Amino acid sequence: MHDVVVIGAGPAGAAAAATAARAGLRTALVDKARFPRDKLCGGGFTGRSLGYFQQIYGAPRPDAPLLTRNEMAFYAFGEHLGTYQDCPPLHLAMRRSLDAEMFARAVAMGAEDYTGRGMSSLTPAGAVTLTDGTHLRGRIVIGADGVNSPSARILFGSAFDRSKIGFALEVESEGDPDKLPVRIDFGAAEWGYGWAFPKHHGVTVGVGGVMHRNADLKSALNDYIKFTGTQAHGPVKGQFLPFGQARKVPGMGAVLLAGDAAGLVDPITGEGIAYAMKSGQLAAQAAIRALSAGTPQSALAAYRADLRSITRAISQARNLRQLMFRPVFRSTFIRGFSRSSTLRQEYLRLLAGETEYADITRAVGRRLPALLWRTLAHTR
């Protein structure tokens, strides 16, 4: 019997396990892989991510290679919107080393290591069976097992809604990281974006968008590689992307879902690491309070309430995405981003964790009528 069993040892699971174990709860940390392991991800570690890391682990920054950039280049639908210096810092990491670092911290804080064996069964009451036949029982279980979450599939019949899910392709590319800014291309895929992120080893290049709108995402990736002037090497990797479809009820019974398993990904930036860490922490804190009160069944409702700031931000971002990607508003978005230093600065502050989507929504609302009139005048 464990107080908490965490399924998945990525950023969400490691944060949950570290938080629970540090509070004195007997915590099992399960993952089908051994760490370090590779993970498809652009690897953007924003100021928001760094702040959450400091809250959870009590350390100034991860003990993993991070390349920090203050220069960002933005493109939209093939048009250069500008390259900006002195932006709030964005840190770039390889998930192999970053996740291994957070996993090691969780174990050092007291989480019991059950990696190298996956989960074969789970009940809403908290009974977990691993692929090697090990039986675990958690008073509360936290499913942090990614977008293809076996936990969500067992609870709800599917891990995600295929009509709404996103998909991303990524490849490592040659290039001198010291000479390259962080690059983000809105519209490199339909209702999605592309990225070229310098790392210590080279450049990670990828595209992602709403899956049902991108019948040939591989061609979009090839076109984007040519557009960025990079040279791909190594295999192309693909992964589903929970593109802003947060679960209304993130769990069932004694099981809470966190990170990608709960659909907690920013639908505009594609950032998932920050929300993964924070939701893992919130799930563990809800478990701590519920177990302390002797009411483990209350954890899900408490966790759902604590998640509202994140789910509200995702909902607001989905509304803004309509302005960015609907063709009727496309020129308005391009002109607004290029000409309005306020909107651009708010977006950069968002990446740094210095503002929220509510602030951007208000800023866009104040300027939208003027932007629409300018667009109308330009098209006459």
LUMBAVO-458385 format. One line per 8 residues: number of its first residue (from 1); their letters; for each residue x, y, z of N, C-alpha, C. Coordinates in steps of 0.001 Angstrom, whole numbers. Example, Ala and Ser with C-alpha at 12.3 -4.5 7.8 and 13.67 -1.06 7.14 Angstrom:
<atoms>
1	AS	13190,-5690,7800,12300,-4500,7800,13200,-3300,7800 | 12850,-2250,7080,13670,-1060,7140,12900,30,7870
</atoms>
This chain:
<atoms>
1	MHDVVVIG	852,-1199,0,0,0,0,880,1239,0 | 573,2140,-926,1216,3446,-982,164,4517,-765 | 595,5646,-255,-318,6786,-173,-640,7276,-1579 | 403,7408,-2399,251,7908,-3758,1050,7021,-4711 | 421,6624,-5808,1114,5952,-6906,1050,6875,-8105 | 2205,7213,-8663,2278,8108,-9822,2651,7269,-11041 | 1821,7341,-12086,2074,6620,-13325,2641,7607,-14329 | 3894,7414,-14722,4573,8328,-15630,5544,9207,-14869
9	AGPAGAAA	6809,9224,-15320,7846,9937,-14572,8448,11093,-15358 | 7678,11647,-16326,8107,12861,-17004,7910,14069,-16114 | 7863,15277,-16685,7749,16484,-15856,6539,16493,-14926 | 5369,16043,-15393,4182,16033,-14520,4331,15006,-13413 | 4735,13789,-13783,4860,12728,-12787,5963,12982,-11784 | 7110,13484,-12263,8211,13779,-11344,7809,14875,-10362 | 7103,15901,-10854,6654,16982,-9967,5671,16457,-8928 | 4747,15590,-9355,3782,15018,-8415,4478,14170,-7369
17	AATAARAG	5388,13302,-7822,6072,12400,-6897,6952,13173,-5919 | 7664,14191,-6425,8525,14980,-5546,7701,15702,-4483 | 6568,16276,-4887,5719,17022,-3954,5133,16099,-2889 | 4638,14938,-3314,4036,14006,-2365,5079,13418,-1422 | 6222,12997,-1964,7259,12370,-1136,7840,13358,-138 | 8039,14594,-560,8588,15599,351,7638,15865,1509 | 6329,15680,1291,5341,15866,2357,5249,14656,3282 | 6049,13625,3021,6066,12454,3888,5141,11336,3463
25	LRTALVDK	4533,11445,2272,3665,10374,1787,4495,9280,1137 | 4124,8037,1400,4799,6931,714,4352,6960,-745 | 5323,7143,-1639,5020,7447,-3036,5765,6498,-3959 | 5041,5885,-4883,5640,5036,-5916,5640,5805,-7231 | 6761,5763,-7948,6886,6453,-9226,7130,5409,-10318 | 6132,5232,-11186,6125,4167,-12187,6342,4764,-13574 | 7130,4094,-14404,7249,4476,-15812,7715,3256,-16602 | 7207,3121,-17819,7598,1972,-18638,9062,2060,-19067
33	ARFPRDKL	9630,3277,-19082,11013,3477,-19509,11935,3610,-18315 | 13208,3369,-18579,14267,3742,-17646,14806,5093,-18080 | 15253,5868,-17130,15770,7196,-17447,17294,7165,-17412 | 17932,7917,-18327,17364,8852,-19305,16732,8128,-20494 | 15744,8795,-21084,15093,8301,-22291,14739,9490,-23175 | 14592,9240,-24465,14303,10315,-25414,12811,10633,-25412 | 12496,11876,-25779,11102,12332,-25812,10968,13404,-26878 | 9985,13257,-27772,9747,14288,-28775,9213,15539,-28097
41	CGGGFTGR	9897,16650,-28322,9483,17917,-27722,10418,18990,-28230 | 9869,20177,-28499,10734,21278,-28888,11736,21634,-27802 | 11370,21369,-26559,12296,21582,-25456,12355,23008,-24952 | 11341,23826,-25290,11319,25182,-24766,11009,25169,-23272 | 11914,25703,-22496,11766,25768,-21041,11641,27243,-20693 | 10387,27703,-20611,10103,29130,-20495,10356,29646,-19080 | 10221,30952,-18945,10305,31542,-17614,9245,30982,-16692 | 8071,30683,-17250,7007,30057,-16454,7473,28687,-15954
49	SLGYFQQI	8087,27918,-16846,8596,26599,-16458,9653,26719,-15364 | 10548,27692,-15526,11617,27867,-14541,11035,28240,-13179 | 10020,29095,-13172,9386,29466,-11908,8742,28274,-11227 | 8042,27442,-11987,7424,26249,-11412,8488,25275,-10916 | 9584,25138,-11661,10671,24252,-11231,11197,24697,-9873 | 11392,25990,-9712,11910,26512,-8451,10936,26257,-7304 | 9635,26411,-7555,8635,26128,-6526,8680,24667,-6091 | 8773,23775,-7057,8621,22348,-6797,9882,21734,-6196
57	YGAPRPDA	11031,22114,-6747,12274,21441,-6346,13167,22288,-5445 | 12831,23560,-5271,13633,24401,-4390,15033,24642,-4889 | 15222,24599,-6205,16527,24832,-6817,16392,25944,-7848 | 17448,26715,-8088,17335,27854,-9008,17088,27464,-10456 | 17607,26294,-10870,17425,25852,-12249,17784,24374,-12350 | 17349,23689,-13384,17687,22273,-13512,19186,22075,-13703 | 19679,20982,-13165,21071,20608,-13360,21171,19790,-14647 | 20817,20445,-15742,20824,19834,-17075,21202,20932,-18057
65	PLLTRNEM	21811,20564,-19194,22228,21597,-20149,21042,22423,-20649 | 21122,23738,-20486,20126,24671,-20987,20840,25736,-21809 | 20352,25973,-23012,20855,27064,-23834,19855,28211,-23715 | 20329,29377,-23303,19441,30509,-23057,19532,31514,-24192 | 18365,31946,-24681,18303,32904,-25773,17411,34093,-25388 | 17863,35290,-25775,17076,36515,-25606,16658,37106,-26945 | 16968,36391,-28029,16623,36844,-29374,15607,35889,-29985 | 14500,36434,-30480,13445,35602,-31053,13009,36165,-32393
73	AFYAFGEH	12837,35262,-33361,12362,35632,-34695,10969,35060,-34887 | 10043,35891,-35344,8656,35462,-35554,8289,35562,-37029 | 7598,34532,-37496,7054,34504,-38846,5588,34095,-38739 | 4803,34488,-39741,3405,34063,-39786,3008,33858,-41237 | 2632,32624,-41571,2155,32285,-42907,3148,32727,-43972 | 4440,32496,-43668,5509,32797,-44605,6021,34220,-44572 | 5435,35075,-43760,5839,36481,-43694,6640,36734,-42426 | 7781,37386,-42580,8632,37701,-41433,8018,38846,-40643
81	LGTYQDCP	7713,38600,-39390,7106,39616,-38538,8131,40433,-37771 | 9362,39953,-37748,10411,40695,-37057,11279,39786,-36198 | 12496,40235,-35979,13422,39567,-35063,13725,40555,-33947 | 13542,40107,-32716,13567,41029,-31585,14648,40632,-30583 | 15416,41632,-30186,16490,41440,-29221,15968,41713,-27806 | 16724,41308,-26834,16427,41600,-25424,15037,41128,-25014 | 14611,39982,-25551,13353,39379,-25127,13537,38733,-23755 | 12467,38504,-23023,12610,37710,-21802,13257,36365,-22145
89	PLHLAMRR	14161,35882,-21323,14936,34701,-21703,14079,33452,-21892 | 14394,32698,-22941,13816,31388,-23184,14947,30382,-23114 | 14749,29323,-22352,15764,28300,-22178,15401,27093,-23042 | 16395,26521,-23690,16182,25382,-24579,16891,24167,-24012 | 16168,23061,-23916,16697,21854,-23282,16409,20639,-24141 | 17198,19597,-23957,16894,18281,-24504,16127,17514,-23435 | 14981,16971,-23824,14145,16284,-22851,14855,15077,-22231 | 15769,14475,-22945,16478,13317,-22394,17168,13662,-21082
97	SLDAEMFA	17889,14779,-21067,18617,15168,-19859,17704,15895,-18870 | 16774,16709,-19355,15904,17468,-18467,14997,16544,-17657 | 14361,15583,-18325,13460,14676,-17612,14218,13787,-16634 | 15421,13350,-17043,16227,12518,-16141,16590,13285,-14878 | 16844,14574,-15028,17187,15406,-13871,16004,15527,-12917 | 14810,15762,-13444,13641,15902,-12567,13268,14563,-11934 | 13396,13480,-12685,13143,12152,-12126,14104,11878,-10962 | 15388,12188,-11146,16375,11947,-10096,16062,12762,-8846
105	RAVAMGAE	15582,13976,-9016,15227,14799,-7863,14040,14197,-7110 | 13059,13663,-7850,11904,13057,-7188,12323,11854,-6356 | 13204,11030,-6900,13684,9854,-6167,14503,10295,-4957 | 15334,11321,-5129,16138,11819,-4012,15258,12359,-2886 | 14058,12829,-3212,13135,13339,-2201,12334,12233,-1528 | 12523,11003,-1985,11889,9880,-1296,10935,9043,-2115 | 10675,9404,-3382,9799,8584,-4216,10471,7238,-4495 | 9698,6167,-4460,10221,4828,-4725,10230,4570,-6226
113	DYTGRGMS	11355,4087,-6728,11600,3923,-8159,10991,2619,-8669 | 9946,2736,-9495,9345,1588,-10166,9437,1764,-11685 | 10521,2394,-12165,10673,2595,-13605,11177,1317,-14264 | 11039,1294,-15597,11441,112,-16351,10356,-938,-16427 | 9158,-620,-15982,8010,-1519,-16059,6753,-669,-16167 | 5969,-974,-17185,4780,-195,-17436,3602,-659,-16605 | 2483,32,-16787,1250,-335,-16103,417,-1214,-17035 | -83,-2324,-16521,-939,-3191,-17338,-2403,-3072,-16960
121	SLTPAGAV	-2703,-2670,-15728,-4101,-2485,-15344,-4206,-1461,-14227 | -5407,-866,-14146,-5677,184,-13167,-7166,183,-12881 | -7536,392,-11641,-8948,549,-11298,-9163,1937,-10717 | -10370,2506,-10859,-10648,3817,-10265,-10454,3852,-8757 | -10430,2668,-8117,-10210,2615,-6670,-8735,2688,-6308 | -7828,2629,-7316,-6406,2798,-7033,-5577,1537,-7060 | -6104,417,-7579,-5320,-806,-7707,-4554,-771,-9024 | -3245,-949,-8957,-2371,-855,-10125,-1589,-2150,-10261
129	TLTDGTHL	-1562,-2706,-11463,-739,-3869,-11764,276,-3474,-12815 | 1535,-3833,-12583,2602,-3513,-13523,2857,-4686,-14460 | 3571,-4410,-15535,3782,-5434,-16563,4631,-6601,-16078 | 5378,-6423,-14994,6155,-7546,-14459,5384,-8320,-13395 | 4094,-8001,-13219,3254,-8699,-12255,3186,-8062,-10887 | 3955,-6994,-10675,3914,-6301,-9392,2545,-5657,-9182 | 1992,-5820,-7977,709,-5203,-7629,959,-4055,-6653 | 448,-2893,-6987,541,-1725,-6115,-876,-1261,-5789
137	RGRIVIGA	-1009,-675,-4623,-2294,-88,-4259,-2045,1327,-3775 | -2667,2299,-4421,-2507,3685,-4012,-3801,4217,-3432 | -3695,4872,-2296,-4894,5539,-1783,-5356,6596,-2783 | -4384,7176,-3478,-4654,8062,-4607,-3636,7730,-5697 | -4071,7701,-6949,-3199,7462,-8096,-3198,8725,-8947 | -2014,9123,-9424,-1887,10267,-10323,-1392,9745,-11666 | -2236,9825,-12687,-1872,9390,-14028,-1224,10532,-14785 | 87,10426,-14964,850,11459,-15669,1600,10797,-16822
145	DGVNSPSA	884,9941,-17549,1521,9067,-18530,1340,9515,-19964 | 1295,10834,-20185,1422,11380,-21519,144,11430,-22327 | 296,11924,-23561,-860,12131,-24428,-1557,10828,-24782 | -799,9732,-24882,-1385,8415,-25156,-1756,7691,-23872 | -2000,8405,-22832,-2184,7931,-21472,-2960,6616,-21336 | -2294,5534,-20945,-3037,4314,-20619,-4024,4531,-19476 | -3680,5413,-18546,-4589,5690,-17431,-5904,6271,-17943 | -5825,7292,-18812,-7034,7896,-19367,-7798,6898,-20225
153	RILFGSAF	-7065,6055,-20949,-7724,5074,-21815,-8521,4071,-20989 | -7967,3644,-19866,-8668,2699,-18994,-9895,3356,-18361 | -9742,4606,-17946,-10841,5293,-17262,-11961,5700,-18211 | -11580,6190,-19409,-12567,6830,-20276,-12754,6142,-21631 | -12004,5078,-21891,-12149,4373,-23152,-11233,4868,-24249 | -10732,6077,-24135,-9770,6616,-25097,-8932,7675,-24394 | -7719,7859,-24894,-6829,8833,-24272,-7156,10255,-24709 | -7781,10390,-25894,-8080,11723,-26412,-9122,11611,-27516
161	DRSKIGFA	-9643,12764,-27936,-10621,12854,-29010,-9872,13048,-30322 | -9927,12062,-31216,-9149,12128,-32454,-9611,13272,-33364 | -10838,13744,-33203,-11310,14846,-34035,-10747,16185,-33599 | -10138,16238,-32414,-9632,17501,-31883,-8140,17470,-31578 | -7535,16306,-31623,-6132,16171,-31234,-5203,16837,-32254 | -4047,17261,-31802,-3012,17768,-32690,-1971,16706,-32942 | -1089,16983,-33884,12,16064,-34172,1233,16900,-34524 | 2401,16414,-34119,3653,17136,-34362,4692,16200,-34950
169	LEVESEGD	5520,16743,-35824,6684,16043,-36360,7913,16883,-36045 | 9014,16205,-35780,10224,16904,-35345,11442,16143,-35849 | 12509,16883,-36155,13757,16275,-36594,14916,17136,-36100 | 16025,16488,-35850,17221,17235,-35472,17908,17718,-36740 | 18444,18946,-36680,19017,19573,-37863,20390,20141,-37545 | 21209,20225,-38582,22523,20816,-38414,22403,22339,-38394 | 23333,22964,-37730,23336,24425,-37646,24151,24870,-36461 | 24619,26102,-36515,25414,26658,-35428,24475,27325,-34428
177	PDKLPVRI	24261,26698,-33263,23299,27265,-32311,23696,28641,-31792 | 24994,28964,-31826,25442,30254,-31313,25016,31412,-32208 | 24648,31116,-33456,24305,32174,-34402,22808,32254,-34689 | 22011,31410,-34033,20600,31320,-34378,19719,31819,-33238 | 18706,32621,-33569,17706,32981,-32556,16698,31846,-32403 | 15884,31932,-31369,14697,31085,-31296,13747,31535,-32401 | 13208,30577,-33136,12326,30922,-34261,10980,30240,-34093 | 9904,31011,-34255,8536,30494,-34192,7796,30970,-35429
185	DFGAAEWG	7180,30035,-36158,6438,30338,-37380,4978,29956,-37199 | 4119,30943,-36977,2685,30673,-36920,2204,30314,-38323 | 1425,29240,-38409,883,28847,-39703,1806,27980,-40536 | 2919,27506,-39991,3764,26573,-40741,3035,25265,-40998 | 2062,24949,-40160,1100,23876,-40394,-285,24492,-40225 | -1305,23841,-40788,-2655,24377,-40670,-3089,24393,-39197 | -3548,25557,-38753,-3941,25751,-37360,-2836,25241,-36425 | -1627,25666,-36728,-488,25237,-35932,705,26140,-36176
193	YGWAFPKH	1869,25634,-35990,3065,26453,-35989,4277,25582,-36296 | 5380,26239,-36556,6661,25553,-36703,7649,26150,-35723 | 8705,25432,-35451,9718,25945,-34534,11104,25483,-34971 | 12058,26342,-34753,13469,26019,-34941,14184,26508,-33689 | 14511,25564,-32818,15068,25886,-31512,16537,25468,-31451 | 17448,26411,-31290,18857,26044,-31130,19076,25305,-29809 | 19902,24289,-29865,20277,23519,-28674,21801,23433,-28636 | 22337,22831,-27608,23785,22701,-27516,24350,21849,-28656
201	HGVTVGVG	23548,20913,-29158,24043,19982,-30177,23768,20439,-31599 | 22862,21403,-31802,22451,21809,-33137,21117,22531,-33071 | 20159,22111,-33906,18862,22780,-33956,17755,21727,-34027 | 16726,21899,-33207,15539,21048,-33279,14487,21776,-34112 | 14041,21132,-35195,13090,21729,-36125,11829,20872,-36145 | 10668,21530,-36059,9437,20756,-36064,8243,21578,-36498 | 7155,20875,-36800,5876,21502,-37102,4796,20724,-36367 | 3735,21429,-35993,2610,20776,-35330,1341,21552,-35584
209	GVMHRNAD	236,20844,-35665,-1035,21496,-35891,-2184,20548,-35625 | -3406,21058,-35757,-4593,20231,-35566,-4570,19106,-36600 | -4663,17852,-36157,-4387,16712,-37017,-5342,16623,-38202 | -6640,16822,-37986,-7584,16613,-39079,-7475,17694,-40151 | -6761,18773,-39881,-6529,19819,-40879,-5215,19635,-41614 | -4428,18625,-41270,-3100,18426,-41850,-2970,16992,-42365 | -3464,16775,-43586,-3437,15436,-44161,-2024,14998,-44515 | -1125,15957,-44776,240,15621,-45177,1219,16479,-44381
217	LKSALNDY	1324,16181,-43106,2179,16979,-42230,3659,16787,-42574 | 4017,15623,-43124,5426,15397,-43474,5866,16353,-44577 | 4996,16621,-45547,5336,17605,-46581,5480,18994,-45967 | 4619,19308,-45000,4733,20599,-44311,6073,20709,-43595 | 6528,19620,-42976,7829,19631,-42311,8949,19831,-43326 | 8897,19111,-44448,9938,19258,-45473,9979,20685,-46006 | 8800,21271,-46244,8759,22651,-46715,9332,23601,-45673 | 9032,23318,-44416,9506,24199,-43354,11025,24105,-43198
225	IKFTGTQA	11569,22910,-43336,13025,22745,-43266,13695,23581,-44354 | 13141,23545,-45568,13697,24355,-46661,13557,25842,-46359 | 12407,26231,-45813,12142,27642,-45534,13108,28189,-44483 | 13456,27371,-43505,14365,27819,-42447,15825,27734,-42867 | 16112,27045,-43979,17484,26910,-44433,18315,25961,-43606 | 17664,25072,-42874,18385,24093,-42067,18556,22794,-42856 | 19360,21906,-42327,19637,20633,-42985,19354,19497,-42011 | 18305,18733,-42279,17890,17679,-41350,18866,16525,-41354
233	HGPVKGQF	19021,15924,-40180,19757,14655,-40075,19106,13850,-38957 | 19133,12554,-39100,18477,11702,-38114,17030,11466,-38491 | 16354,10605,-37750,14971,10238,-38095,13965,11325,-37746 | 12863,11336,-38501,11731,12186,-38167,10905,11491,-37098 | 10573,12224,-36032,9785,11664,-34929,8423,12324,-34889 | 7409,11545,-34574,6052,12068,-34527,5389,11772,-33198 | 4442,12637,-32837,3730,12452,-31576,2420,13232,-31612 | 1386,12650,-31003,148,13395,-30816,389,14564,-29875
241	LPFGQARK	-413,15614,-30055,-273,16823,-29260,-1652,17225,-28749 | -1889,17163,-27439,-3198,17572,-26897,-3343,19080,-26972 | -3863,19539,-28077,-3772,20933,-28496,-4839,21799,-27835 | -4775,21923,-26531,-5712,22805,-25859,-7060,22183,-25579 | -7134,20853,-25535,-8386,20158,-25233,-8309,19604,-23810 | -8324,20485,-22844,-8216,20056,-21449,-9453,19259,-21042 | -9238,18191,-20310,-10363,17382,-19840,-11192,18162,-18834 | -12512,18107,-19008,-13391,18818,-18077,-13313,18213,-16681
249	VPGMGAVL	-13222,16892,-16612,-13046,16206,-15329,-11741,15420,-15430 | -10665,15890,-14782,-9352,15287,-14964,-9116,14070,-14065 | -9993,13077,-14190,-9807,11866,-13412,-11127,11193,-13099 | -11027,10135,-12282,-12209,9377,-11871,-11874,8644,-10582 | -12770,8697,-9630,-12545,7981,-8378,-11300,8481,-7672 | -10382,7545,-7399,-9141,7891,-6709,-8023,8254,-7679 | -8315,8371,-8982,-7298,8622,-10003,-7411,10052,-10519 | -6310,10791,-10454,-6213,12143,-10985,-5299,12114,-12201
257	LAGDAAGL	-5625,12883,-13235,-4794,12967,-14434,-4075,14308,-14472 | -2802,14290,-14883,-1998,15509,-14908,-1231,15600,-16222 | -805,16816,-16558,13,17027,-17748,-724,16694,-19034 | -3,16117,-19991,-597,15763,-21285,-1765,14802,-21132 | -1728,13953,-20133,-2819,13000,-19921,-4135,13712,-19633 | -4062,14930,-19108,-5254,15738,-18847,-5493,16768,-19944 | -4682,16729,-21021,-4846,17667,-22131,-4368,19064,-21832 | -3387,19212,-20951,-2971,20538,-20493,-1783,21046,-21302
265	VDPITGEG	-2071,21478,-22537,-1064,22040,-23429,-1590,23355,-23984 | -730,24365,-24041,-1112,25664,-24575,-1437,25520,-26062 | -2650,25886,-26512,-3034,25679,-27906,-2424,26679,-28881 | -1739,27705,-28392,-1075,28666,-29276,424,28390,-29331 | 1067,28323,-28182,2518,28127,-28161,2916,26659,-28205 | 1981,25764,-27863,2324,24348,-27787,3101,23982,-26542 | 3284,24945,-25634,4054,24661,-24425,3300,23685,-23533 | 3990,22644,-23102,3382,21664,-22227,4144,21420,-20943
273	IAYAMKSG	5444,21735,-20925,6271,21413,-19758,5806,22178,-18526 | 5522,23467,-18680,5120,24269,-17521,3821,23758,-16917 | 2804,23556,-17758,1525,23061,-17252,1659,21644,-16704 | 2564,20853,-17280,2781,19504,-16761,3301,19559,-15329 | 4343,20354,-15109,4915,20444,-13765,3900,20987,-12767 | 3212,22073,-13162,2285,22699,-12221,1115,21782,-11899 | 569,21102,-12917,-562,20210,-12647,-138,19022,-11805 | 1088,18510,-12017,1582,17444,-11160,1683,17888,-9711
281	QLAAQAAI	2195,19098,-9517,2285,19650,-8162,893,19815,-7553 | -59,20365,-8327,-1410,20587,-7810,-2101,19270,-7479 | -1904,18251,-8317,-2509,16949,-8037,-1981,16378,-6732 | -664,16476,-6531,-73,15964,-5299,-545,16764,-4090 | -655,18078,-4234,-1121,18892,-3110,-2570,18568,-2751 | -3398,18304,-3770,-4779,17896,-3489,-4795,16557,-2765 | -3900,15647,-3176,-3804,14347,-2505,-3357,14511,-1059 | -2385,15371,-823,-1879,15606,535,-3004,16092,1441
289	RALSAGTP	-3778,17060,977,-4860,17618,1781,-5952,16577,2031 | -6306,15824,984,-7386,14845,1122,-6992,13721,2073 | -5751,13254,1967,-5311,12166,2842,-5151,12654,4275 | -4699,13884,4435,-4569,14440,5778,-5930,14546,6456 | -6967,14852,5661,-8322,14981,6206,-9027,13643,6346 | -8383,12580,5847,-9010,11253,5897,-10121,11078,4885 | -10111,11913,3833,-11156,11834,2799,-10514,11758,1419 | -9847,10648,1093,-9174,10558,-210,-10113,10777,-1385
297	QSALAAYR	-11398,10486,-1188,-12363,10660,-2272,-12580,12129,-2633 | -12129,13041,-1779,-12307,14465,-2049,-11189,15048,-2913 | -10164,14270,-3207,-8992,14807,-3901,-9339,15295,-5302 | -10164,14547,-6043,-10453,14915,-7425,-11159,16266,-7513 | -12169,16482,-6685,-12885,17758,-6719,-11959,18914,-6351 | -11098,18691,-5361,-10171,19742,-4953,-9169,20039,-6057 | -8665,18997,-6686,-7698,19161,-7775,-8340,19891,-8950 | -9557,19513,-9290,-10250,20167,-10406,-10414,21660,-10138
305	ADLRSITR	-10742,22016,-8909,-10877,23434,-8558,-9534,24151,-8656 | -8471,23492,-8215,-7147,24110,-8258,-6645,24305,-9684 | -7130,23475,-10601,-6698,23550,-11999,-7369,24677,-12770 | -8348,25337,-12189,-9166,26271,-12971,-8361,27395,-13594 | -7335,27856,-12928,-6539,28934,-13530,-5871,28465,-14811 | -5442,27196,-14848,-4819,26645,-16050,-5858,26382,-17126 | -6958,25735,-16766,-7967,25424,-17778,-8610,26699,-18331 | -8733,27725,-17493,-9262,28999,-17981,-8297,29631,-18980
313	AISQARNL	-6997,29568,-18690,-6003,30116,-19615,-6025,29377,-20949 | -6177,28051,-20906,-6243,27273,-22138,-7478,27647,-22943 | -8603,27836,-22288,-9822,28242,-22975,-9664,29611,-23626 | -9037,30553,-22916,-8808,31884,-23479,-7869,31809,-24675 | -6858,30949,-24592,-5929,30790,-25712,-6629,30186,-26925 | -7547,29265,-26700,-8301,28688,-27816,-9123,29760,-28523 | -9692,30695,-27774,-10442,31785,-28395,-9526,32688,-29218 | -8338,32994,-28681,-7383,33818,-29420,-6887,33100,-30675
321	RQLMFRPV	-6804,31777,-30604,-6349,31009,-31763,-7275,31210,-32960 | -8557,31447,-32690,-9489,31723,-33771,-9061,32975,-34543 | -8611,34002,-33834,-8172,35237,-34484,-6890,35037,-35271 | -6045,34123,-34820,-4769,33917,-35472,-4879,33096,-36751 | -5756,32086,-36746,-5710,31107,-37823,-6904,31133,-38777 | -8000,31733,-38397,-9091,31837,-39365,-8678,32788,-40488 | -8837,32379,-41764,-8379,33227,-42874,-8921,34639,-42846 | -10161,34824,-42395,-10749,36149,-42401,-10021,37104,-41456
329	FRSTFIRG	-9376,36567,-40417,-8668,37402,-39449,-7154,37379,-39639 | -6663,36610,-40588,-5221,36360,-40680,-4418,37639,-40879 | -4840,38481,-41827,-4089,39711,-42066,-4158,40647,-40862 | -5283,40589,-40144,-5409,41397,-38934,-4385,40982,-37893 | -4226,39676,-37736,-3247,39185,-36770,-1833,39591,-37175 | -1494,39417,-38462,-145,39732,-38921,169,41210,-38696 | -784,42072,-39083,-552,43502,-38919,-494,43896,-37435 | -1379,43285,-36653,-1391,43613,-35234,-93,43229,-34550
337	FSRSSTLR	410,42033,-34856,1640,41578,-34214,2830,42417,-34675 | 2846,42775,-35970,3975,43527,-36508,4004,44966,-36001 | 2810,45587,-35900,2760,47019,-35629,2547,47365,-34165 | 1945,46455,-33418,1627,46780,-32027,2712,46240,-31101 | 3553,47117,-30629,4597,46684,-29697,3991,46186,-28394 | 2820,46706,-28049,2165,46268,-26811,1741,44809,-26908 | 1072,44441,-28000,636,43056,-28167,1843,42119,-28221 | 2852,42538,-28949,4047,41695,-29070,4718,41517,-27714
345	QEYLRLLA	4833,42594,-26974,5469,42516,-25664,4655,41654,-24709 | 3322,41739,-24814,2488,40901,-23965,2711,39419,-24276 | 2868,39085,-25549,3130,37698,-25925,4479,37239,-25356 | 5499,38077,-25464,6810,37720,-24927,6758,37588,-23405 | 6005,38452,-22766,5842,38350,-21310,5093,37078,-20934 | 4173,36649,-21804,3466,35397,-21565,4445,34226,-21541 | 5351,34182,-22518,6349,33126,-22560,7234,33151,-21317 | 7474,34340,-20803,8337,34473,-19624,7598,34185,-18327
353	GETEYADI	6285,33971,-18407,5521,33729,-17194,5217,34985,-16416 | 5313,36146,-17078,5079,37418,-16402,3656,37925,-16582 | 2862,37270,-17416,1478,37674,-17636,671,36437,-17996 | -647,36610,-18117,-1533,35481,-18411,-2380,35812,-19640 | -3077,34791,-20150,-3899,34992,-21332,-5033,35985,-21083 | -5484,36091,-19848,-6524,37075,-19552,-6046,38483,-19884 | -4771,38782,-19590,-4228,40100,-19893,-4117,40309,-21395 | -3692,39277,-22119,-3584,39394,-23567,-4966,39541,-24191
361	TRAVGRRL	-5932,38795,-23678,-7298,38898,-24190,-7820,40323,-24035 | -7560,40934,-22891,-7997,42315,-22683,-7273,43269,-23635 | -5965,43036,-23835,-5200,43901,-24734,-5704,43783,-26169 | -5981,42559,-26604,-6507,42351,-27954,-7887,42982,-28076 | -8727,42818,-27043,-10066,43385,-27083,-10051,44893,-27228 | -9085,45552,-26566,-9006,47008,-26662,-8581,47472,-28056 | -7765,46644,-28732,-7185,47060,-30005,-7863,46441,-31221 | -8694,45429,-31002,-9261,44702,-32133,-10071,45587,-33066
369	PALLWRTL	-10967,46468,-32588,-11730,47292,-33534,-10827,48114,-34450 | -9786,48730,-33889,-8881,49538,-34708,-8139,48672,-35720 | -7703,47491,-35282,-6983,46595,-36183,-7876,46141,-37326 | -9129,45837,-37019,-10056,45402,-38057,-10316,46521,-39067 | -10458,47754,-38582,-10678,48871,-39499,-9471,49088,-40393 | -8284,48953,-39830,-7074,49117,-40654,-6999,48047,-41728 | -7343,46808,-41345,-7320,45723,-42318,-8329,45968,-43423 | -9537,46410,-43047,-10574,46694,-44033,-10127,47791,-44986
377	AHTR	-9520,48846,-44454,-9048,49946,-45291,-7945,49484,-46250 | -7108,48572,-45754,-5993,48091,-46577,-6487,47240,-47747 | -7617,46540,-47557,-8106,45619,-48586,-8998,46318,-49599 | -9344,47572,-49382,-10210,48288,-50329,-9445,48657,-51587
</atoms>
